[in-house]
Amino acid sequence: MDFILQGLRQAFLLLFSGNAETYSAVAATLTVSSYAMAVSLAVGIPSGFALGHLRFAGRRQVRLVVDTLMSLPTVFIGLIVYAFVSRQGPLGHMGLLFTLQGIAIGLTILALPVVISLSAAAVESTDASLRTTLLSLGAGNRQLMFGTLWEARHAILAGSLAAYGRVMTEVGIAMIVGGNIKWHTRTITTAIALETNKGQFAMGIALGLVLLLIAFIVNGSVSFLRKR
């Protein structure tokens, strides 16, 4: 119990003393999470609308594949990305291995199926008469999409938060692709794994509380926007 209390005290010290190593891990975490979520939302929400709204041959099979990809092990994604961005891989010339950009690619692959699948489910759950109403008002294809997404916005927002939670707490991709390099690619989760392996449980708890605080701020901000 003492090391838990010590971890709580150390968390406050790390945050309010301006500990450079801690803030480096926080910055790396926020950077890769922001990159991954920006791409996932930009691609995933329109794709989810198409999957949930349109009717085409093979739709059920595509939906099954997307739902299956939601369960991809993060270490497997890390291995695949590593194989592509390593020196021997097809993207090796881009120098993405052991970089934040490389981690962001892996996190995008992790988050994208979640956004697509939950956005499709949100679109499917909208009122069946919504399409007819929008078309009767003269809505074009773009207006139809934006109108439907607006009606499903709360469910889509919940799905986006679920994807963000997976991205923020991911460790396998960050460890394999990023290499856990201090001051460079070390994220909060990889720092927790490292400190725990070293027996520094208090430090691990402190970093975990920092991660929890970031998640609380994000969810609080989203909750505020929903009320607005």
URRA-V990782 format. One record per pair of residues at least 4 apart in sequence whose C-alpha atoms are under 8 Angstrom apart, sorted by the first residue. I is the first residue (numbers start at 1). J is the second residue. Records with the same first field share a line. If there is no record, write none. Layout:
I=J / J
This chain:
1=5
2=6
3=7 / 201 / 202
4=8 / 202 / 205
5=9
6=10 / 202
7=11 / 201 / 202 / 203 / 204 / 205 / 206
8=12 / 202 / 205 / 206 / 209
9=13 / 206
10=14 / 202 / 203 / 206
11=15 / 203 / 205 / 206 / 207 / 209 / 210
12=16 / 17 / 206
13=17 / 19
14=18 / 19 / 22 / 206
15=19 / 22 / 23 / 210
18=23
19=23
20=24
21=25 / 182 / 183
22=26 / 188 / 207
23=27
24=28 / 183 / 184 / 186 / 187
25=29 / 183 / 185 / 186 / 187 / 188 / 191
26=30 / 187 / 188
27=31 / 187
28=32 / 100 / 184 / 185 / 186 / 187
29=33 / 168 / 187 / 188
30=34
31=35 / 100
32=36 / 100 / 101 / 103 / 104 / 107
33=37 / 104 / 107 / 164 / 167 / 168
34=38
35=39 / 104 / 108
36=40 / 104 / 105 / 107 / 108 / 111 / 167
37=41 / 108 / 111 / 163 / 164
38=42
39=43 / 44 / 108
40=44 / 45 / 108 / 111 / 112 / 115
41=45 / 112 / 115 / 160
42=46
43=47 / 112
44=48 / 112 / 113 / 115 / 116 / 119
45=49 / 115 / 116 / 119 / 156
46=50
47=51 / 116 / 120
48=52 / 115 / 116 / 117 / 118 / 119 / 120 / 121 / 123
49=53 / 54 / 116 / 119 / 120 / 123 / 145 / 149
50=54 / 120
51=55 / 59 / 63 / 116 / 120
52=119 / 120 / 121 / 122 / 123 / 124
53=120 / 123 / 124
55=59
58=62
59=63
60=64
61=65
62=66
63=67 / 117
64=68
65=69
66=70 / 113 / 116 / 117
67=71 / 113 / 114 / 117
68=72
69=113
70=110 / 111 / 113 / 114
72=76 / 77 / 110
73=77
74=78 / 110 / 170 / 171 / 172 / 173
75=79 / 172 / 173 / 176
76=80
77=81 / 106 / 109 / 110 / 173
78=82 / 106 / 172 / 173 / 174 / 176 / 177
79=83 / 173 / 176 / 177
80=84
81=85 / 102 / 105 / 106 / 177
82=86 / 97 / 176 / 177
83=88 / 89
84=88 / 89 / 90 / 91 / 92
85=89 / 90 / 91 / 92 / 93 / 94 / 95 / 96 / 97 / 102
86=91 / 92 / 95 / 96 / 97
87=91 / 92 / 93 / 95
88=92
91=95 / 96
92=96 / 97
95=99
96=100 / 101 / 102
97=102 / 177 / 178
98=102 / 103 / 177 / 178 / 179 / 181 / 185
99=103 / 177 / 178 / 184 / 185
100=104 / 178 / 184 / 185
101=105
102=106 / 177 / 178
103=107 / 173 / 174 / 177 / 178
104=108
105=109
106=110 / 173 / 177
107=111 / 167 / 170 / 173
108=112
109=113
110=114 / 166 / 167
111=115 / 163 / 164 / 166 / 167
112=116 / 163
113=117
114=118 / 159 / 160 / 162 / 163
115=119 / 156 / 159 / 160 / 163
116=120
117=121
118=122 / 155 / 156 / 159
119=123 / 155 / 156 / 159
120=124
121=125
122=126 / 152 / 155 / 156
123=148 / 149 / 152
125=152
126=130 / 148 / 151 / 152
129=133
130=134 / 148
131=135 / 144 / 148
132=136
133=137
134=138 / 139 / 144 / 147
135=139 / 140 / 144
139=143 / 144
140=144
141=145
142=146
143=147
144=148
145=149
146=150
147=151
148=152
149=153 / 156
152=156
153=157
154=158 / 226
155=159
156=160
157=161
158=162
159=163
160=164
161=165 / 219
162=166
163=167
164=168
165=169 / 215
166=170
169=189
170=174 / 189
171=175 / 189 / 190
172=176
173=177 / 178
174=178 / 179 / 180 / 185 / 186 / 187 / 190
175=179 / 180 / 190
178=185 / 186
179=185 / 186
180=184 / 185 / 186 / 187 / 190 / 191
181=185 / 186
182=186
186=190 / 191
187=191
188=192 / 207 / 208 / 211
189=193 / 207 / 208
190=194
191=195 / 204 / 207
192=196 / 203 / 204 / 205 / 207 / 208
193=197 / 204
194=198
195=199 / 200 / 201 / 203 / 204
196=200 / 201 / 203 / 204
200=204
201=205
202=206
203=207
204=208
205=209
206=210
207=211
208=212
209=213
210=214
211=215
212=216
213=217
214=218
215=219
216=220
217=221
218=222
219=223
220=224
221=225
222=226
223=227
224=228
